[in-house]
Amino acid sequence: MSEFTQNPETIEKEVIGSLTFHNSDPIKQHPELMKQIETAVTLGNAHHSKVTIIFQDDSGIKRVDTTLWANGAKFICLKGGIWIPISKILEIKI
């Protein structure tokens, strides 16, 4: 297990819309996070492949297995139009 995945709570992607991301404290992100995001978007669009996203909301570290469709400057978009701030993502496991 990676240093970025300290016992995350596994959730369904449909729950993400009810989570809050108000805490502005910086988190330790994987050094290759942006490359992980790019690879996950390619896999999501070309093969509809799921990835594991480890992220932190205001109540702790979460894990979701889902398809990543797109990314912007500040957010990623999951299948179903659900958004997660990139600043809160610790790691994406392909």
C-alpha positions, 0 to 999 in steps of 0.5 A, spaced: 500 500 500 502 506 498 503 512 503 498 516 499 492 511 501 492 510 508 486 506 509 481 510 505 473 509 506 471 506 499 465 509 496 460 509 490 461 515 485 454 517 486 456 519 493 461 524 491 456 529 489 454 530 497 461 530 499 464 537 501 471 540 499 472 546 503 478 545 507 484 548 504 489 545 507 494 542 502 495 535 501 501 530 499 499 528 492 503 523 488 509 526 484 506 524 478 499 525 479 498 529 473 501 523 468 496 519 472 490 523 470 492 523 463 493 516 463 486 515 466 482 519 461 485 516 455 483 509 458 476 512 460 475 514 453 478 509 449 476 503 453 471 505 458 476 502 463 475 504 471 481 506 475 481 507 483 481 514 485 484 516 492 482 523 494 480 527 501 474 530 502 473 534 509 471 528 513 477 524 511 480 519 505 476 516 500 477 511 495 472 510 488 473 505 483 470 509 476 471 511 469 475 518 468 472 522 462 475 528 462 480 533 466 480 541 466 485 545 470 482 544 477 477 538 476 476 531 474 470 529 471 467 522 472 462 518 468 456 521 470 458 528 470 461 528 477 467 532 479 472 532 484 477 538 485 484 536 483 487 539 489 484 534 493 486 528 489 492 524 492 493 518 487 490 515 481 491 507 481 491 505 474 
